[in-house]
Amino acid sequence: MLNIVLLFLIFIAIVAVFGRFRSGPRITRRDGGLKKPRICPECGRYNLQGGPCRDCSSNR
């Protein structure tokens, strides 16, 4: 039983290493690949669509 679990964990580790090689490098903010999300200046919520904030404009 212990041998089967150990072989399974080794197999998963090998698959993870090959998956990392295949997918290539990740895009991070340090690379300049991702922009900062837009945040409404009035309520502080994330505004994913751009334009006026739906929460702030509905409260007025």
C-alpha contacts under 8 A as a table, 3 or more apart, distances in Angstrom:
res1	aa1	res2	aa2	distance
1	M	4	I	5.28
1	M	5	V	6.49
2	L	5	V	5.21
2	L	6	L	6.10
3	N	6	L	5.05
3	N	7	L	6.06
4	I	7	L	5.16
4	I	8	F	6.11
5	V	8	F	5.05
5	V	9	L	6.25
6	L	9	L	5.22
6	L	10	I	6.27
7	L	10	I	5.11
7	L	11	F	6.08
8	F	11	F	5.07
8	F	12	I	6.20
9	L	12	I	5.10
9	L	13	A	6.20
10	I	13	A	5.08
10	I	14	I	6.26
11	F	14	I	5.15
11	F	15	V	6.23
12	I	15	V	5.08
12	I	16	A	6.16
13	A	16	A	5.07
13	A	17	V	6.31
14	I	17	V	5.17
14	I	18	F	6.33
15	V	18	F	5.23
15	V	19	G	5.99
16	A	19	G	4.98
16	A	20	R	6.18
17	V	20	R	5.23
17	V	21	F	6.48
18	F	21	F	5.11
18	F	22	R	6.14
19	G	22	R	5.07
19	G	23	S	6.07
20	R	23	S	5.38
20	R	24	G	6.33
20	R	25	P	7.98
21	F	24	G	5.61
27	I	31	D	6.70
27	I	33	G	5.70
27	I	34	L	7.19
28	T	31	D	5.47
28	T	32	G	6.86
28	T	33	G	5.95
28	T	34	L	6.38
29	R	32	G	4.94
29	R	33	G	5.66
29	R	34	L	5.18
29	R	35	K	7.15
30	R	33	G	7.58
31	D	34	L	7.99
32	G	35	K	7.31
37	P	46	Y	6.90
37	P	47	N	7.52
37	P	48	L	7.14
38	R	46	Y	5.89
38	R	47	N	5.35
38	R	48	L	6.50
38	R	50	G	7.30
39	I	44	G	5.66
39	I	45	R	5.55
39	I	46	Y	4.48
39	I	47	N	5.42
40	C	43	C	5.81
40	C	44	G	4.92
40	C	45	R	5.51
40	C	46	Y	6.29
40	C	47	N	6.17
40	C	53	C	6.43
41	P	44	G	5.67
42	E	56	C	7.38
43	C	56	C	6.83
47	N	50	G	5.76
47	N	53	C	6.39
50	G	53	C	7.66
52	P	57	S	7.14
53	C	56	C	5.48
53	C	57	S	6.13
54	R	57	S	5.30
54	R	58	S	6.03
55	D	58	S	5.40
55	D	59	N	6.51
56	C	59	N	5.40
56	C	60	R	6.81
57	S	60	R	5.51
